[in-house]
Amino acid sequence: MPALAFLTHAAAEATGGYQRALAQLDIATQQITRVRLAAAHARIDRGERPVLAEFDLIRGLTGLGAYHLLHAPEHPVTADVLAYLVRLTTPLPSRDELPGWWTEYGPTGQPPADYPGGHGNFGMAHGIAGPLALLALGLRAGIAVDGQAEAIARICAWLDAWQRHHPTGPWWPRTITLSEVHSGRCDQPGPAQPSWCYGTPGIARAQQLAALSTGDTARQHTAEAALLGCLTDPVQLAQIIDPSLCHGAAGLLHTTCRVAADAATNDLADHLPTLAALLRDQVTIAPRNSELLEGSTGAALALHTAATGMAPRSRWDSCLLLA
């Protein structure tokens, strides 16, 4: 239902139609959000840890919040989602000092043997970068709740603690385990695939948005330098092997477009033609379907934005929390 609501709003931007459908979809999405919020607060009250699907962008309340922030920023449900995310960032009482978004499961939602004690997820799609981006976008839009700035600071402090360094720039792990927390050492040897969903580009955009919302110029510089490092490292670029928005060339291109538009320098914008060429090559040689996240639709939208040099009129990329 929320995905259909996003789509219908995008169509309405171009046609002015679908108003009855939009009204029904808005009500249904608000109802879904209320049910999910009640369950999340009850879980926190019980002192239990969340599953990723409670809060993440793809399946959880961050994604629902992205919809409400875009289409009904003044509605109480938008502030309620932000307030929930503030509570999510607070360590659970009578537990350890792990962050409130730490999950006892693995990234797939199952408790595999290689994730004893669960994990902390950094990515935009399923990790804490998504809530950070939504909290920051809310603040930039003038939608603030008690503790919002402090929640942004808590997430940023966690990212700072796990920031790693590469000759081309900063990077962050995709996930960390309980044993890595106890040792204070990240086992991931270096930057992974430079993707929107899990990689440095998505995390960098979330941090850039946080920096812009709080006036943190040092963090903005770090975030933009991290993305630039991905673009100037042939080893990282070689890991982009498909045209998708989720983890491929379209996601890297469009994320860079959005970061470059807000960047302090033109260094990132200078790489856009090369990234567009990479995506065109990937679209030509890779098997395609018509999906948004992993198919030709996302690739076409990213290429269109890059070619026009204009932000999408439909704001389709709000569902990625890139803007």
C-alpha positions as CSV (number, residue, x, y, z in Angstrom):
1,M,0.0,0.0,0.0
2,P,2.7,2.6,0.8
3,A,4.6,1.7,-2.4
4,L,1.4,2.2,-4.4
5,A,0.9,5.5,-2.6
6,F,4.4,6.8,-3.5
7,L,3.7,5.8,-7.1
8,T,0.3,7.4,-7.3
9,H,1.6,10.7,-5.9
10,A,4.4,10.7,-8.6
11,A,1.8,10.2,-11.3
12,A,-0.4,12.9,-9.8
13,E,2.4,15.4,-10.0
14,A,2.4,15.0,-13.8
15,T,-1.3,14.8,-14.4
16,G,-3.2,16.4,-11.5
17,G,-5.4,13.4,-11.4
18,Y,-5.9,10.4,-9.1
19,Q,-7.1,12.6,-6.2
20,R,-9.7,10.1,-4.9
21,A,-7.2,7.3,-5.0
22,L,-4.6,9.5,-3.3
23,A,-7.0,10.3,-0.4
24,Q,-7.7,6.6,0.1
25,L,-4.0,5.7,-0.1
26,D,-3.0,8.4,2.4
27,I,-5.6,7.2,4.9
28,A,-4.5,3.6,4.5
29,T,-0.8,4.5,4.8
30,Q,-1.5,6.5,8.0
31,Q,-3.4,3.5,9.5
32,I,-0.5,1.2,8.7
33,T,1.9,3.6,10.2
34,R,-0.1,3.9,13.4
35,V,-0.3,0.2,13.9
36,R,3.5,-0.1,13.3
37,L,4.2,2.7,15.7
38,A,2.1,1.1,18.4
39,A,3.9,-2.2,18.0
40,A,7.4,-0.5,18.0
41,H,6.7,1.5,21.2
42,A,5.3,-1.6,22.9
43,R,8.5,-3.5,22.0
44,I,10.6,-0.7,23.5
45,D,8.5,-0.7,26.6
46,R,9.2,-4.4,27.0
47,G,13.0,-3.8,26.7
48,E,13.4,-5.9,23.7
49,R,15.6,-5.2,20.7
50,P,14.1,-4.4,17.3
51,V,14.1,-6.4,14.1
52,L,15.4,-4.5,11.1
53,A,12.0,-4.5,9.5
54,E,10.6,-2.4,12.4
55,F,12.7,0.6,11.5
56,D,14.4,0.3,8.2
57,L,13.8,2.2,5.0
58,I,12.7,-0.7,2.8
59,R,10.3,-2.4,5.1
60,G,9.9,-0.3,8.2
61,L,8.9,2.9,9.8
62,T,11.7,5.0,8.2
63,G,10.2,4.2,4.8
64,L,6.7,5.1,6.1
65,G,8.1,8.3,7.6
66,A,9.7,9.2,4.2
67,Y,6.3,9.0,2.6
68,H,4.6,11.2,5.3
69,L,7.4,13.8,5.3
70,L,7.1,14.2,1.6
71,H,3.3,14.3,1.3
72,A,2.0,15.4,4.7
73,P,4.9,17.1,6.6
74,E,2.5,18.9,9.0
75,H,0.4,15.8,9.8
76,P,0.8,14.5,13.3
77,V,1.8,11.1,12.0
78,T,5.0,12.6,10.5
79,A,6.1,14.0,13.9
80,D,5.2,10.7,15.5
81,V,7.5,8.7,13.3
82,L,10.3,11.2,14.0
83,A,9.6,10.9,17.7
84,Y,9.8,7.1,17.4
85,L,13.2,7.3,15.7
86,V,14.4,9.5,18.5
87,R,13.4,6.8,21.0
88,L,15.0,4.1,18.7
89,T,18.4,5.8,19.1
90,T,18.3,5.7,22.9
91,P,20.0,2.6,24.5
92,L,17.5,0.3,26.1
93,P,17.3,0.6,29.9
94,S,18.7,-2.2,32.0
95,R,20.6,-3.6,29.0
96,D,24.2,-2.9,27.7
97,E,25.5,0.1,26.0
98,L,24.7,-1.1,22.5
99,P,22.6,1.4,20.5
100,G,18.9,1.1,20.5
101,W,18.8,0.0,16.9
102,W,21.0,-3.0,17.5
103,T,19.2,-6.2,16.4
104,E,19.7,-9.7,17.8
105,Y,19.3,-11.1,14.3
106,G,21.5,-11.2,11.2
107,P,21.0,-8.9,8.2
108,T,18.6,-11.3,6.5
109,G,16.3,-11.3,9.6
110,Q,17.4,-14.7,10.7
111,P,19.7,-15.6,13.6
112,P,22.6,-17.3,11.7
113,A,25.5,-18.8,13.5
114,D,27.9,-16.2,12.2
115,Y,26.0,-13.4,14.0
116,P,25.9,-14.5,17.6
117,G,24.6,-11.6,19.6
118,G,23.2,-9.9,16.5
119,H,24.6,-7.0,14.6
120,G,24.6,-3.3,14.0
121,N,23.7,-2.3,10.4
122,F,25.1,0.8,8.8
123,G,23.4,0.9,5.4
124,M,20.8,3.3,4.0
125,A,18.4,0.5,3.0
126,H,18.3,-1.6,6.1
127,G,20.5,0.2,8.7
128,I,20.9,3.3,10.7
129,A,21.8,5.6,7.8
130,G,18.1,5.5,6.8
131,P,16.8,6.9,10.1
132,L,19.6,9.4,10.1
133,A,18.7,10.7,6.7
134,L,15.0,11.0,7.7
135,L,15.7,12.8,10.9
136,A,18.0,15.2,9.0
137,L,15.5,15.8,6.2
138,G,12.8,16.5,8.8
139,L,15.0,19.0,10.5
140,R,15.8,20.7,7.2
141,A,12.1,20.9,6.4
142,G,11.3,22.5,9.7
143,I,9.7,19.4,11.2
144,A,11.3,18.9,14.6
145,V,10.4,16.9,17.7
146,D,11.9,16.8,21.1
147,G,15.3,15.2,21.1
148,Q,15.7,15.1,17.3
149,A,19.0,17.0,17.2
150,E,20.3,14.8,20.0
151,A,19.3,11.6,18.1
152,I,21.1,12.8,15.0
153,A,24.2,13.4,17.2
154,R,24.0,9.9,18.7
155,I,23.9,8.3,15.3
156,C,26.7,10.4,14.0
157,A,28.8,9.6,17.1
158,W,28.3,5.9,16.3
159,L,29.3,6.4,12.7
160,D,32.4,8.4,13.9
161,A,33.4,5.6,16.2
162,W,33.4,3.1,13.3
163,Q,34.7,5.3,10.5
164,R,37.7,3.7,8.8
165,H,40.3,5.1,6.5
166,H,41.5,4.2,3.1
167,P,44.1,5.9,0.9
168,T,41.3,7.4,-1.1
169,G,39.1,8.5,1.8
170,P,36.9,7.5,4.8
171,W,34.6,4.5,4.7
172,W,32.2,2.6,7.0
173,P,31.5,-1.1,7.4
174,R,28.3,-2.6,6.1
175,T,27.6,-4.3,9.5
176,I,29.4,-5.1,12.7
177,T,29.0,-8.0,15.1
178,L,29.0,-8.2,18.8
179,S,32.5,-9.5,18.9
180,E,33.7,-6.6,16.8
181,V,32.1,-4.2,19.3
182,H,33.9,-6.0,22.2
183,S,37.2,-5.9,20.4
184,G,36.7,-2.3,19.1
185,R,38.0,-3.6,15.7
186,C,36.2,-3.9,12.4
187,D,36.9,-7.2,10.6
188,Q,35.9,-5.8,7.1
189,P,39.3,-5.3,5.5
190,G,38.3,-2.3,3.3
191,P,35.6,-0.5,1.4
192,A,33.0,-2.8,-0.1
193,Q,30.8,-2.2,-3.2
194,P,30.1,1.6,-3.4
195,S,26.3,1.1,-3.4
196,W,23.4,3.2,-2.3
197,C,21.9,0.4,-0.2
198,Y,24.8,-0.7,2.0
199,G,27.9,1.1,0.8
200,T,29.7,4.3,1.5
201,P,27.7,6.4,-1.0
202,G,24.4,6.0,0.9
203,I,26.0,6.4,4.3
204,A,27.8,9.5,3.0
205,R,24.6,11.1,1.8
206,A,22.9,10.5,5.1
207,Q,25.8,12.1,6.9
208,Q,25.9,15.0,4.5
209,L,22.1,15.6,5.1
210,A,22.8,15.5,8.9
211,A,25.6,18.0,8.5
212,L,23.5,20.3,6.4
213,S,20.7,20.1,8.9
214,T,22.9,20.9,11.9
215,G,25.5,23.3,10.3
216,D,28.3,20.7,10.8
217,T,30.8,21.8,8.1
218,A,33.5,19.3,9.2
219,R,31.0,16.4,8.8
220,Q,29.9,17.7,5.5
221,H,33.5,17.7,4.3
222,T,34.1,14.2,5.6
223,A,30.9,12.8,3.9
224,E,31.7,14.4,0.5
225,A,35.4,13.2,0.7
226,A,34.2,9.7,1.4
227,L,32.0,9.6,-1.7
228,L,34.8,11.2,-3.8
229,G,37.1,8.4,-2.6
230,C,34.7,5.9,-4.0
231,L,34.7,7.6,-7.4
232,T,38.5,7.9,-7.6
233,D,39.3,4.4,-6.6
234,P,39.3,1.9,-9.5
235,V,39.1,-1.0,-7.2
236,Q,35.9,0.2,-5.7
237,L,34.4,1.2,-9.0
238,A,35.2,-2.3,-10.4
239,Q,32.7,-3.7,-7.9
240,I,29.8,-2.0,-9.7
241,I,28.8,-4.8,-12.1
242,D,25.1,-4.1,-12.8
243,P,22.9,-1.1,-13.6
244,S,20.6,-1.1,-10.6
245,L,19.6,1.7,-8.2
246,C,20.0,-0.6,-5.2
247,H,23.6,-1.7,-5.5
248,G,24.7,-0.8,-9.0
249,A,25.6,2.0,-11.4
250,A,22.3,3.8,-11.2
251,G,22.4,4.1,-7.5
252,L,26.0,5.4,-7.5
253,L,25.2,7.9,-10.3
254,H,22.0,9.3,-8.6
255,T,23.5,9.4,-5.2
256,T,26.4,11.4,-6.5
257,C,24.0,13.7,-8.3
258,R,22.2,14.5,-5.1
259,V,25.4,14.8,-3.0
260,A,27.0,17.0,-5.7
261,A,24.1,19.4,-5.8
262,D,24.6,20.2,-2.1
263,A,28.4,19.9,-2.0
264,A,30.8,22.6,-1.1
265,T,32.9,22.0,-4.2
266,N,32.5,20.9,-7.8
267,D,34.7,17.8,-7.4
268,L,31.9,15.4,-7.3
269,A,30.0,17.0,-10.1
270,D,33.1,16.6,-12.3
271,H,32.6,12.8,-12.1
272,L,29.0,12.7,-13.2
273,P,29.7,12.2,-17.0
274,T,31.9,9.2,-16.3
275,L,29.3,7.7,-14.0
276,A,26.6,8.2,-16.6
277,A,28.8,6.5,-19.2
278,L,29.3,3.6,-16.8
279,L,25.6,3.2,-16.3
280,R,24.9,3.3,-20.0
281,D,27.5,0.5,-20.5
282,Q,25.9,-1.5,-17.7
283,V,22.4,-1.1,-19.1
284,T,23.6,-2.3,-22.5
285,I,25.3,-5.5,-21.3
286,A,23.4,-6.5,-18.2
287,P,20.1,-8.6,-18.1
288,R,17.3,-6.2,-17.3
289,N,13.8,-6.3,-15.8
290,S,11.5,-3.3,-15.3
291,E,11.8,-2.9,-11.5
292,L,12.7,0.4,-9.8
293,L,15.3,-0.8,-7.4
294,E,17.0,-3.5,-9.5
295,G,15.8,-3.0,-13.0
296,S,15.6,-0.7,-16.0
297,T,13.1,1.8,-14.5
298,G,15.6,2.9,-11.9
299,A,18.4,3.1,-14.4
300,A,16.3,5.2,-16.8
301,L,15.3,7.6,-14.0
302,A,18.9,8.1,-12.9
303,L,20.1,8.7,-16.5
304,H,17.3,11.2,-17.0
305,T,18.2,13.2,-13.9
306,A,21.9,13.2,-14.9
307,A,21.1,14.2,-18.5
308,T,18.7,17.1,-17.5
309,G,20.8,18.3,-14.6
310,M,17.5,18.9,-12.7
311,A,16.0,17.4,-9.6
312,P,13.2,15.0,-10.4
313,R,9.9,16.9,-10.6
314,S,8.0,13.9,-9.1
315,R,10.6,13.5,-6.3
316,W,10.6,9.8,-7.0
317,D,14.0,9.5,-5.2
318,S,12.4,10.5,-1.9
319,C,11.7,6.9,-1.4
320,L,15.5,6.4,-1.3
321,L,15.9,9.2,1.2
322,L,18.4,10.9,-1.1
323,A,16.3,14.1,-1.0
